Every structure is written in C-alpha cells, then in structure tokens.
Amino acid sequence: QVQLVEAGGGLVQPGGSLRLSCAASGSILSIYAMAWYRQAPGNERELVATITRGGSTNYADSVKGRFTISRDNAKNTVYLQMNSLKPDDTAVYYCNRAVLVGWWNWGQGTQVTVSS
C-alpha cells in the first residue's frame, strides 16, 4: 500500500505564503493524476487542486490565482505553493490520487493555520 507523507504546513499571517510537499513511498506517484485536499474543523474534506500525469492543472474557485500545484516525478513528490493566504485557508492539507473513489490510505496531513 502506498504511504503518503505531507509536510510544510505551519502558522502564517494573512497574506503570507507556504509551500507544501507530498512524498509517496515507491516510484508510483508519477503514473497517477494527483491532488491536494483540505479539511477544516467541522467541514468535509474538499478538493483544492489537481495535476495530471502530463502536468495539466485545475483548481477550486476559492484558491484559483493564489495556489499552484506542481509535481516532480523524478523525486516522486507533489507540491502546493500557497500565496496570499487567508484565514479561510486554515485546514489540514492532504495529498492523494485525483479520483472520486479508490484513494490510497490517507496520510497524516499537514496543518496550515492562517492567523494574525
């Protein structure tokens, strides 16, 4: 089973930036479309951004123009560059396959807190 490890979260002031990373066990990540998801307290997990094998990207309206998803297949890693952060971006961020069902086991996620 693939293991996912997210990192890079933290506490940042509104308007600040963070770069999240997601590493997968084994050289498997490169053959799948990948996504970042987030879950805020009391809310369901939501899709934030997706990236295909070829690098095409798509974003939730709430983050469009502020977040950038990318991938380095050689490093088996997916990234999420987050700029102009807002308090509403506060959540635990996860990466996984860009699918509706059949995810790999979820990692522990990385906490992002946007607060002054």
C-alpha positions in Angstrom: 0.0 0.0 0.0 1.3 3.5 -0.9 2.2 5.7 2.0 1.8 9.4 1.7 3.7 11.9 3.8 2.7 15.6 3.7 4.9 18.4 5.1 5.4 22.1 5.0 2.5 23.4 7.0 2.6 25.9 9.8 1.3 29.1 11.2 1.4 32.1 8.8 -0.1 35.6 8.8 -2.8 36.5 6.3 -1.2 37.4 3.0 1.7 35.0 3.7 2.9 32.0 1.8 3.7 28.4 2.4 4.9 25.5 0.2 3.6 22.1 1.0 5.1 18.8 -0.2 3.8 15.3 -0.5 6.1 12.3 -0.9 4.9 8.9 -1.8 6.6 5.6 -1.0 7.8 3.7 -4.0 8.2 5.1 -7.5 4.5 5.1 -8.2 3.3 8.7 -7.8 4.4 9.6 -11.4 1.9 7.4 -13.1 -1.2 8.9 -11.4 -3.1 12.2 -11.5 -2.6 13.7 -8.1 -4.5 16.2 -5.9 -4.4 18.2 -2.8 -7.3 18.2 -0.5 -8.1 20.0 2.7 -10.3 19.6 5.7 -11.2 22.4 8.1 -12.7 21.6 11.6 -16.4 20.7 11.2 -16.2 20.5 7.4 -16.0 17.7 4.9 -12.7 17.2 3.0 -12.7 19.3 -0.1 -10.7 19.2 -3.3 -8.2 22.0 -3.7 -6.1 21.3 -6.8 -5.4 18.6 -9.2 -2.5 17.8 -11.6 -2.5 15.2 -14.4 0.4 13.0 -15.3 1.3 15.5 -18.0 1.1 18.5 -15.8 -2.3 20.0 -16.6 -3.7 21.6 -13.5 -7.1 22.6 -12.1 -8.1 24.5 -9.0 -11.1 25.1 -6.8 -12.5 28.5 -7.3 -11.6 29.5 -3.8 -7.9 29.1 -4.4 -7.6 29.9 -8.1 -4.9 32.5 -8.8 -3.3 32.0 -5.3 -2.3 28.4 -5.2 -0.1 26.4 -7.6 0.2 22.7 -7.8 3.2 21.1 -9.3 5.0 17.7 -9.4 8.5 16.4 -9.7 8.1 12.8 -10.9 11.8 12.1 -10.5 11.5 12.9 -6.8 8.1 11.2 -6.5 6.8 14.4 -4.9 3.8 16.8 -5.4 3.9 20.4 -4.2 1.4 23.0 -3.4 2.6 26.6 -3.4 0.1 28.7 -1.5 0.3 32.5 -1.7 -1.9 35.3 -0.4 -3.2 33.0 2.3 -6.4 33.8 4.0 -7.9 32.7 7.4 -10.4 30.6 5.4 -7.5 28.5 4.1 -6.9 27.2 7.6 -7.2 23.4 7.4 -5.3 20.1 7.4 -4.0 19.6 3.9 -3.7 16.1 2.4 -2.5 14.8 -0.9 -3.8 11.7 -2.7 -4.9 10.4 -6.1 -7.2 12.7 -8.0 -10.1 10.4 -8.0 -13.7 10.2 -6.6 -13.3 6.8 -5.1 -10.4 4.4 -4.6 -8.0 6.7 -2.8 -4.8 5.4 -1.3 -4.7 5.3 2.5 -4.7 8.9 3.7 -1.5 10.3 5.3 -1.4 12.3 8.5 -1.8 15.6 6.6 -0.1 18.9 7.4 -1.8 21.6 9.4 -2.0 25.1 7.9 -3.1 27.9 10.2 -3.6 31.4 8.8 -4.0 33.9 11.6 -2.7 37.2 12.8 
